[in-house]
């Protein structure tokens, strides 16, 4: 008899494409555990800034990632990465962390560590995992892959509404051109451009498609 492994719904996409909002809505609707992989990279960025580790120095960042004391926890159906028992929930959203995170995320040794840690999240059961390389690198074997995108102008508008002034074109370029696990559409992923859609419409589309595919797969 074949053992059923936990399901992993991979939601990748560009910055401000609605990954976080929609992944949370999908996880809630399905009763799955939500994983924000971007928050894990942000946690490392915060750790480096807090410990005055130069985030431009790839070797120093890789060393910090190898040595820091972390633990995965699942609280209220959300996975979080704690450092020395502390979860920097507010700190990781600071502007300086946003500036540092894409440089830290480009370090190959960091991505190796993150991939292993993110795959360990399967211990918490069925997952909705959002990020930039879930379907291509972290869980390439999953059958449930989605890629969210929106026009640059729309994504910039969303960031501004959040009070963040970020050069998304430059961020997209860095993410897609990095050597380690670049941002790209996973093989077999369903692409959704939600430029003219609300979060409810986007998540509704995702949930309907996932439920139909789960049913077809007998899950």
N, C-alpha and C positions, 0 to 999 in steps of 0.2 A: 504493500500500500504506500502510495506516494505521500510524503509529509508536506503539509502546506506551510510554506514560509510566510511571514508577515508581508503584506502588500506595501509597496513603496510607490507613492504618487510623486513624480519628479516635476517640479514647476520651475523652469529656468526662464531667463529673459534679461532684457536690458534694464538699466537703472530707471526707476520711476515708471515701470510698465505695469505696476500694480501687483507684483508678485506676492508681497507680504499680505496685503489686504485680502487678496483672493485665496491665497493658501490657507489663511486663517478661516475664511468662510467655508472653504471646501472641507477642511479638517473637522470643523464643528458639525457640518451637515452629515458627514460620514461617520463621525465618532472616532476619528483617527487622532493620533498625536501629531502636533505641529512642530516642525523644526526649521528655524531660521538660521541657515548656515552663514549668512552674512554677518549675523550677530557674533558668531564665533571668531571671524576674522577681525571684527571691530573690537572684540575683547582683547585679542592679542595686540592690536594697535594701541588700545588704552593702556595695556600693561607696559608696552615699550615706552610710551610717553611718560607714564607714571614713574618708571624706573630710569628715565633719561637715557634710553637706548636709542641711538640714531636710526630712525626708520629708513634712511637712505642706504644704510650699511647692511647689505643682504646677509653677510656672514654673522654679524651681531644679532640680527633678527632671528636667523635660523638657530643660533645658540640659545637665545632666550626661549624660543618655542620648544626646544628640546628639554630645557631645564625647569620651566615653570610648573607649579603644582596645580593641576586642574582636576575637575571631576564633572562627569555628566550627571545631571539630575532631571527628573521629570516632575514638574509641578503644574497642577491644573491642566494636564494634557498638553503641556508645552515643555520642550527640552531646552535646558539652558546649561551653559558651561560656566562653572564657578572657578575662581582662582583663590587658592588658600581659603576656601569655604565662603567666599564672597562673590555675589553676582552684581556686576556694575551696570545695572539696568539703565539708569539715566546717563551715566558717564559715557557709555559707548555711542550715544547719539550726539555728542558735542561736535562742533564744527571742526576742531583740530583733529579729532579722531577720523572724521569723514575725509579730511585731507590726506591723512597718513595711510588709510586702509588699503587703497588700491595699490600702493607701492609695496606694502607688506604682503598683500595677496599674490603678488607676482613672484615672490621668492619660492623656487621649486621645493626646497626642504619644508617650507611652511605648508605648501599644498599637499605634500606627502603626509605630513602629520595630520592635517585637517581631514584628508580623505579617510584615513584609518579611524579617526575619532568620529567622523560623521557616519561611517558604516557601523560603528559600535552602537549607534542610536537604535538599531533594529531590536536591541534588547527590550525596548519599551513597547514593542508591538507594531501594528499597522501605522505607517507614517505618511504625512504629507510634508515633503521636504522641498524648500525653495532656495534657489541660489543661482549660480551662473554656470555650474558644470556638473549638476546632479545627473542628468541623463547621459552626459558624455563621459564622465570620469568617476563619479562617486558610486552611482548605481546604474551603470550602463546596461545591466541585464534586465532592468524592470521593463515591463510591457506598457507601463502607464507614464508616458512622457509628454510634456506640454511645454511650449515656448511662447511666452507673452512678449508683445512688442507694441509700440505706439509711435506715432510720428515724433520727431525730435522736438518740434514746437510744443506739442501737447505734453510731452514728458517734462520739458522745461517749465511749462506753466504749472504742472502739478508740484514740482519741487519748490517753486516760488510760493505757491499757496501754503506749503509746509514751512515757509520761512527760511528756506535753504537756497542759496545762490551758488549753483554748481555748474561747471562747464561739462555738460553731459556728453557732448561730442568728443571731448578729450578723454573722458572716462571710458566711453565706448571703445575708442581707439586703443587705449591701454589694455582694457579687458580682452579685446579680440586679438591683439597682437602679442600678448605675453607668450613666452615659450612654454610655460607650464599650464596645462589645462585651459587653453583660451576659451573665451565665450564664443560658442557656436551652437547652431541648431543640431540637436542630437538626431541620429538616424532613427526614423520612424516617429519623430515627435509631431504632435499636432500643433500647428502654429496659429495663434490667435492675435490679430491686431485689434486692440481695444481702444483705438484713438477716439472713436465716437460712441463708446459704450460706458455705462455706469459699472461700478463694482458688482452690483447685483446681477446685471446682465452677463458680465464676464464669468462670475462664479456660477451662475445658473447654467451657462453653457458647459463649463467644466464639469459640474456635478452630474448633469444629464448624460454627458459622454462617458464619464467614469462609471456611473451606475450601469449604463448599458453594456459597457465592456466587462465589468465585473460579473454581471449576470451571464454574459456570453461565455465567460471563462469558468463559470460555475463556482464563483467565490462569494 
